[in-house]
Amino acid sequence: MRFPLLTPLAAAAACIMAPAAGAAPQGAGQAALPPVFPWATVANSADTMPGSTLRFNSFNQPSVNARGLVVMRARSKGEQGVGQPMRGIYSRDMGAGPGAITRVFDVDTTVPQPNNTLYDGALGTFTEFPAFPRIGMDNATIATRGQSKPVWTYVADDGTETRVGTSGVYTQHRGQGITGASQVGAAPGQGHYGVPGATPGTRFDQFPGAPAVGGSKIVFKGNFTDGVPKTGIFYRRASPTLPDTQTRVIASSDTLIPGQPVGGVRFGSTAPPSASSTHAVFLGLDNEESPTLGGIYRAALAPQAPLQTLVAIGAPVPGEAPGVAFSRLGEGLSFDGRYVGFWGAWGAESRTLLLICPEDGQKDLIAYCKEHYPDGHLVQVPVHQGMFVHDTRTRQTHAAAKTGADYLDFLYWVFSGRPPGVGEPDGDDPEPPRWRSAAFVASYHKGEDGQRAQVAFKGRGTTLPPVDGIYLTVVPSVRPQRVTLVDTTTAATVLDPAAPAGAVVTTVGIERDGLRNGWLAISASMLDAVSGESWAGVYVTRTK
């Protein structure tokens, strides 16, 4: 399906069809509103997974590049005669066709070199993909985290055989798989995968979150142990013709937070970065749980590049009274080279939220949650929070949406981690299980002059029962108009004509690389409450 570009008149009509800013979300019993923009299906529950006889069952939030190439993580439901569900990373070109759904990596794919360890006579394959995949803004390079059995075997100095490498960052470029980062940095001949600036021979322990693509470089968060546990933001050129390029550090636990005197406070935590072809942005704090210093920083993808503070803890909140300042900043940054989309909170006022353990997912994790939180878990959520965009050129920050009359919350909670005694120590998520929150925003410059940014975000309305949706706005604007793109009252057939006729959208997802050059990509799940029939898919639309 090709998408028509909206003329100014068509765009105005689209805004009239959508609920006006401040309007209550559409009720489930009301007739469905016409879609603001037409949606096209990237993949859904009816599609067979490439390289498998199984069908897609569930999808994580997708990423998209400026030309409409979509990349997504997905899995099947196990069928009779099949063991574990099929799972992998898949792509589809929606900008030139659309093309066929293609496999990037799945659990039958051999882990790219370095890989010299045989299992049943064959080199080790992937076992899981723990985070959503990402794609270069202006290229087709795809990056993902990957888990596997140990892929590198070597003889240590004491003569013992050692196996390492159960986690890494992997890319696909022009159909070729490449290792961007790996845990093999302590092995002989693999020092280019080691931690720069640490004691020689120090390897990475894990690569939390989703790595970003910065031109020909992979930018990632890495945890390591150098006497004590540390963390940082790193990059490395991922090239099949230059396999020994060194890993470089942008900032780490050894880096002084900008604005501090010599001997001042260093980063205590960092968050997975976002990147353009020339720069990376990341959130760095003194203390993740109760930050007093830190903020959002930008650095060039070059050795020893200085950090530039974009938005700091304590910076003024746009549109609020003088003296009102950010006290919390979100990890998930959306960056297009100029604009940075982010979540922020301010003020001391909070409300209490009861979190209930999930019913679906990894059984050991669910059991751990119910054992420790049988009656749920109470958390305090900031009352004053919002979605913002910082313009790195003008150095101004703009509000896209705030809690109040229209929105109750922008934070969403999951229970994740590795229960004691389950899995490998350096496996999928080595941290103990806990409740984690995240906010979801994607931004991209609009128009030839790039003087405004489109912003798509996920939010919860103030009506009861709660309605979650994905909304679109443009900043800067004196009075930003927000368009409801899809929410949890939307008829499933509005997104996907193949969905069950009586189904309604139940969950929606968007990630930081989900909006680029007018391409918006989302994930959604749907359910027919009467028949119990479920449906899921990944969908795209054009927003310009």
Residue pairs with C-beta under 8 A, 6 or more apart in sequence:
1 38
1 40
1 94
1 98
3 37
3 38
3 40
3 541
3 542
4 10
4 542
5 518
5 542
5 544
6 14
6 37
6 542
6 543
6 544
14 36
14 37
14 483
15 36
15 481
15 483
17 33
17 34
17 36
18 33
18 36
18 483
18 484
19 25
19 26
19 33
19 484
20 481
21 406
21 479
21 480
21 481
21 482
22 405
22 406
24 461
24 463
25 461
25 463
25 467
25 469
25 484
25 487
25 489
26 32
26 33
26 484
26 487
26 489
26 490
27 489
28 489
28 504
30 489
32 490
32 491
32 494
35 494
36 472
36 483
36 484
36 485
37 485
37 520
37 541
37 542
37 543
38 541
39 486
39 494
39 495
39 496
39 539
39 540
39 541
40 94
40 98
40 539
40 540
40 541
41 496
41 498
41 537
41 538
41 539
42 62
42 70
42 72
42 92
42 94
42 98
42 101
42 521
42 537
42 538
42 539
42 540
43 56
43 59
43 72
43 74
43 90
43 92
43 101
43 537
43 538
44 56
44 496
44 498
44 499
44 535
44 536
44 537
44 538
45 55
45 56
45 57
45 534
45 535
45 536
45 537
46 55
46 498
47 55
47 56
47 101
48 54
48 55
48 56
49 55
49 56
49 74
49 76
49 86
49 88
49 90
49 101
49 103
49 106
50 90
50 100
50 101
50 102
50 103
51 103
51 106
51 108
52 76
52 86
52 106
54 76
54 77
54 79
54 82
54 85
54 86
55 76
55 77
56 74
56 75
56 76
56 536
56 537
57 74
57 75
57 76
57 77
57 85
57 536
58 74
58 75
58 77
58 525
58 536
59 72
59 73
59 74
59 523
59 536
59 537
59 538
60 72
60 73
60 74
60 132
60 509
60 523
61 72
61 132
61 440
61 509
61 510
61 511
61 514
61 522
61 523
62 70
62 71
62 72
62 132
62 511
62 514
62 521
62 522
62 523
62 538
63 70
63 71
63 72
63 132
63 133
63 134
63 135
63 511
63 513
63 514
63 521
64 70
64 71
64 94
64 135
64 513
64 514
64 515
64 516
64 519
64 520
64 521
64 540
65 135
65 136
65 137
65 138
65 139
65 140
65 516
65 519
66 137
66 138
66 516
66 517
66 519
67 93
67 95
67 96
67 517
67 519
68 93
68 94
68 95
68 96
68 519
68 540
69 91
69 92
69 93
69 94
69 95
69 135
69 140
70 91
70 92
70 93
70 94
70 519
70 521
70 538
70 540
71 89
71 90
71 91
71 104
71 133
71 134
71 135
71 142
72 89
72 90
72 91
72 132
72 133
72 521
72 523
72 538
73 87
73 88
73 89
73 90
73 129
73 131
73 132
73 133
73 144
74 87
74 88
74 90
74 538
75 85
75 86
75 87
75 88
76 85
76 86
76 87
77 85
78 84
78 85
84 107
86 106
86 107
87 106
87 107
87 128
87 129
88 103
88 104
88 105
88 106
88 107
88 109
88 126
88 129
89 103
89 104
89 105
89 106
89 129
89 133
89 142
89 144
90 101
90 102
90 103
90 104
90 106
91 101
91 102
91 104
91 135
91 142
92 98
92 99
92 100
92 101
92 102
93 99
94 519
94 540
95 519
103 109
104 133
104 142
104 144
104 172
105 126
105 129
105 144
105 146
105 170
105 172
105 177
106 126
107 125
107 126
107 127
107 128
108 125
109 125
109 126
109 177
110 122
110 123
110 124
110 125
111 123
111 124
111 125
111 126
111 146
111 148
111 151
111 165
111 168
111 170
111 179
112 170
112 177
112 178
112 179
113 179
113 243
114 151
114 152
114 165
114 179
114 182
114 184
114 187
114 190
114 193
115 123
115 124
115 151
115 152
115 165
116 123
116 151
116 152
116 153
117 123
117 124
117 149
117 150
117 151
117 152
117 153
117 163
118 124
119 125
119 149
123 151
124 148
124 149
124 150
124 151
125 148
126 146
126 147
126 148
127 147
127 148
127 149
128 146
128 147
128 428
129 144
129 145
129 146
129 147
130 145
130 147
130 428
130 429
131 144
131 145
131 209
131 210
131 211
132 210
132 511
133 142
133 143
133 144
133 210
134 142
134 143
134 144
134 210
134 211
134 212
134 213
134 513
135 141
135 142
135 143
135 213
135 513
136 142
136 213
136 214
136 215
136 277
137 213
137 276
137 277
137 336
137 337
137 513
137 516
138 277
139 213
139 215
140 173
140 174
141 171
141 172
141 173
141 213
141 216
141 238
142 171
142 172
142 173
142 213
143 169
143 170
143 171
143 180
143 210
143 211
143 212
143 213
143 218
143 238
144 169
144 170
144 171
144 210
144 211
145 167
145 168
145 169
145 170
145 207
145 209
145 210
145 211
146 167
146 168
146 169
146 170
147 166
147 167
147 427
147 428
148 165
148 166
148 167
148 168
149 166
150 163
150 164
150 165
150 166
151 164
151 165
151 166
151 182
151 184
152 163
152 164
152 165
152 182
152 184
152 187
152 190
153 161
153 162
153 163
154 161
154 162
154 164
154 187
154 188
155 161
155 162
156 162
162 187
164 183
164 184
164 186
164 187
164 203
165 182
165 183
165 184
166 183
166 424
166 426
166 427
167 182
167 183
167 206
167 207
167 426
167 427
167 428
168 179
168 180
168 181
168 182
168 183
168 207
169 179
169 180
169 181
169 182
169 207
169 211
169 218
169 220
170 177
170 178
170 179
170 180
171 177
171 178
171 180
171 213
171 218
171 238
172 178
173 238
173 240
176 240
178 238
178 239
178 240
179 193
179 238
180 211
180 218
180 220
180 236
180 238
181 193
181 204
181 207
181 211
181 218
181 220
181 222
181 234
181 236
181 247
182 190
182 193
182 204
183 193
183 203
183 204
183 205
183 206
183 426
184 190
184 193
184 203
185 191
185 192
185 193
185 194
185 195
185 201
185 202
185 203
185 204
185 247
186 194
186 201
186 202
186 203
187 203
191 200
191 201
192 236
192 244
192 245
192 246
192 247
193 203
193 204
193 247
194 200
194 201
194 202
194 203
194 204
194 247
195 202
195 203
195 204
195 222
195 224
195 226
195 232
195 234
195 247
195 249
196 234
196 246
196 247
196 248
196 249
197 249
197 252
197 254
198 224
198 226
198 230
199 226
199 227
202 224
202 225
202 226
203 224
204 222
204 223
204 224
205 223
205 224
205 225
205 229
205 426
205 430
206 222
206 223
206 426
206 430
207 220
207 221
207 222
207 223
208 221
208 223
208 272
208 429
209 220
209 221
209 271
209 272
209 331
210 272
210 511
211 218
211 219
211 220
211 221
211 272
212 218
212 219
212 220
212 272
212 273
212 274
212 275
212 280
212 513
213 219
213 275
214 235
214 275
214 276
214 277
214 278
214 279
214 280
214 301
215 275
215 276
215 277
215 278
215 301
216 237
216 238
216 239
217 235
217 236
217 237
217 238
217 275
217 301
218 235
218 236
218 237
218 238
219 233
219 234
219 235
219 250
219 273
219 274
219 275
219 280
219 301
220 233
220 234
220 235
220 272
220 273
221 231
221 232
221 233
221 234
221 270
221 271
221 272
221 273
221 282
222 231
222 232
222 233
222 234
223 229
223 230
223 231
224 230
224 231
224 232
230 252
230 253
230 254
231 252
231 253
231 267
231 269
231 270
232 249
232 250
232 251
232 252
232 253
232 254
232 255
232 267
232 270
233 249
233 250
233 251
233 252
233 270
233 273
233 280
233 282
233 284
234 247
234 248
234 249
234 250
234 252
235 247
235 248
235 250
235 275
235 280
235 301
236 245
236 246
236 247
236 248
237 245
239 245
248 303
250 273
250 280
250 282
250 299
250 305
250 307
251 267
251 270
251 282
251 284
251 297
251 299
251 307
252 267
252 270
253 266
253 267
253 268
254 266
255 266
255 267
255 284
255 307
256 262
256 264
256 265
256 266
257 264
257 265
257 266
257 267
257 284
257 286
257 293
257 294
258 297
258 307
258 308
258 309
259 309
259 312
260 293
265 286
265 293
266 286
267 284
267 285
267 286
267 294
268 285
268 286
268 287
268 288
269 284
269 285
269 286
269 287
269 288
270 282
270 283
270 284
270 285
271 282
271 283
271 284
271 331
271 332
271 333
272 282
272 331
273 280
273 281
273 282
273 333
274 280
274 281
274 282
274 333
274 334
274 335
274 340
274 512
274 513
275 281
275 301
275 335
276 335
276 336
276 337
277 337
278 300
278 301
278 337
279 298
279 299
279 300
279 301
279 335
279 337
280 298
280 299
280 301
280 335
281 296
281 297
281 298
281 310
281 333
281 335
281 340
282 296
282 297
282 333
283 294
283 295
283 296
283 297
283 329
283 330
283 331
283 333
283 342
284 294
284 295
284 297
285 291
285 293
285 294
285 295
285 313
285 329
286 292
286 293
286 294
291 313
291 327
291 328
291 329
292 313
293 313
294 312
294 313
294 329
295 309
295 310
295 311
295 312
295 313
295 315
295 329
296 309
296 310
296 311
296 312
296 329
296 333
296 340
296 342
296 390
297 307
297 308
297 309
297 310
298 307
298 308
298 310
298 340
298 392
299 305
299 306
299 307
299 308
310 340
310 390
310 392
311 326
311 329
311 340
311 342
311 344
311 388
311 390
311 397
312 326
313 325
313 326
313 327
313 328
313 329
314 325
314 326
315 325
315 326
315 397
316 322
316 323
316 324
316 325
316 326
317 324
317 325
317 326
317 344
317 346
317 386
317 399
318 388
318 396
318 397
318 398
318 399
319 399
319 402
320 346
324 346
324 347
325 346
326 344
326 345
326 346
327 345
327 346
327 347
327 348
327 382
328 344
328 345
328 346
328 382
328 385
329 342
329 343
329 344
330 342
330 343
330 344
330 438
330 439
330 441
331 438
332 342
332 343
332 438
332 439
332 440
332 441
332 511
332 512
333 340
333 341
333 342
333 512
334 340
334 341
334 342
334 441
334 442
334 443
334 444
334 512
334 513
334 515
335 341
335 512
336 443
336 444
336 445
336 453
336 516
337 445
338 391
338 392
338 393
338 445
338 450
338 453
339 389
339 390
339 391
339 392
339 443
339 444
339 445
339 453
340 389
340 390
340 392
340 443
341 387
341 388
341 389
341 400
341 441
341 442
341 443
341 453
341 455
341 457
341 512
342 387
342 388
342 389
342 390
342 441
343 385
343 386
343 387
343 388
343 410
343 411
343 439
343 441
344 385
344 386
344 388
345 382
345 384
345 385
345 386
346 382
346 384
346 385
347 382
347 383
347 384
349 382
349 383
349 384
350 380
350 381
350 382
350 383
351 380
351 381
351 383
352 378
352 379
352 380
352 381
353 378
353 379
353 380
353 381
353 413
354 376
354 377
354 378
355 373
355 376
355 377
355 378
355 379
355 413
355 415
355 435
356 376
357 366
357 369
357 370
357 373
357 376
357 415
358 366
358 369
358 414
358 415
359 366
360 366
364 419
364 422
365 415
365 416
365 417
365 419
365 422
365 433
367 419
368 419
368 433
369 415
369 433
372 433
377 435
379 413
379 435
379 437
381 409
381 411
382 411
383 403
384 402
384 403
385 402
385 403
385 409
385 410
385 411
385 439
386 399
386 400
386 401
386 402
386 403
386 410
387 399
387 400
387 401
387 402
387 410
387 439
387 441
387 455
387 457
387 459
388 397
388 398
388 399
388 400
389 397
389 398
389 400
389 443
389 453
389 455
389 475
390 396
390 397
390 398
391 397
391 398
391 453
391 476
396 476
398 453
398 475
398 476
399 475
399 480
400 441
400 443
400 455
400 457
400 473
400 475
400 480
401 407
401 410
401 457
401 459
401 471
401 473
401 480
401 482
403 409
403 410
405 462
406 461
406 462
406 482
407 459
407 460
407 461
407 462
408 460
408 461
408 462
408 466
409 459
409 460
410 439
410 440
410 457
410 458
410 459
410 460
411 437
411 438
411 439
412 437
412 438
412 439
412 440
412 458
413 435
413 436
413 437
414 435
414 436
414 438
415 433
415 434
415 435
415 436
416 429
416 433
416 434
416 436
417 429
417 431
417 432
417 433
417 434
418 427
418 428
418 429
418 430
418 431
418 432
418 433
419 432
419 433
420 432
439 457
439 458
440 457
440 458
440 509
440 510
440 511
440 512
441 455
441 456
441 457
441 458
441 510
441 512
442 455
442 456
442 457
442 510
442 511
442 512
442 513
442 514
442 515
442 520
443 453
443 454
443 455
443 456
443 515
444 453
444 454
444 515
444 516
444 517
444 518
445 452
445 453
445 454
446 452
446 453
446 454
446 474
446 544
452 474
452 475
452 476
452 477
453 474
453 475
454 472
454 473
454 474
454 515
454 518
454 543
454 544
455 472
455 473
455 474
455 475
455 515
456 470
456 471
456 472
456 485
456 510
456 514
456 515
456 520
456 543
457 470
457 471
457 510
458 468
458 469
458 470
458 471
458 508
458 509
458 510
459 468
459 469
459 471
460 466
460 467
460 468
461 467
461 468
461 469
461 487
467 487
467 488
467 489
468 487
468 488
468 507
468 508
469 484
469 485
469 486
469 487
469 488
469 508
470 484
470 485
470 486
470 487
470 508
470 510
470 522
471 482
471 483
471 484
471 485
472 482
472 483
472 485
472 520
472 543
473 480
473 481
473 482
473 483
474 480
474 481
485 520
485 522
485 541
486 494
486 495
486 505
486 508
486 522
486 524
487 505
487 508
488 504
488 505
488 506
488 507
488 508
489 504
489 505
490 504
490 505
491 503
491 504
491 505
492 499
492 500
492 503
492 504
492 505
492 526
492 528
492 535
493 499
493 501
493 503
495 505
495 524
495 526
495 537
495 539
496 524
496 526
496 535
496 537
496 539
498 535
499 526
499 535
499 537
500 526
500 528
500 531
500 533
500 535
501 528
502 528
502 529
502 530
502 531
503 526
503 527
503 528
503 533
503 534
503 535
504 526
504 527
504 528
504 529
505 524
505 525
505 526
506 525
506 526
506 527
507 524
507 525
508 522
508 523
508 524
509 522
509 523
509 524
510 520
510 521
510 522
510 523
514 520
514 521
514 522
515 521
515 543
518 542
518 543
518 544
519 540
519 542
519 543
520 540
520 541
520 542
520 543
521 538
521 539
521 540
522 538
522 539
522 540
523 536
523 537
523 538
523 539
524 536
524 537
524 538
524 539
525 534
525 535
525 536
526 534
526 535
526 536
527 533
527 534
527 535
528 534
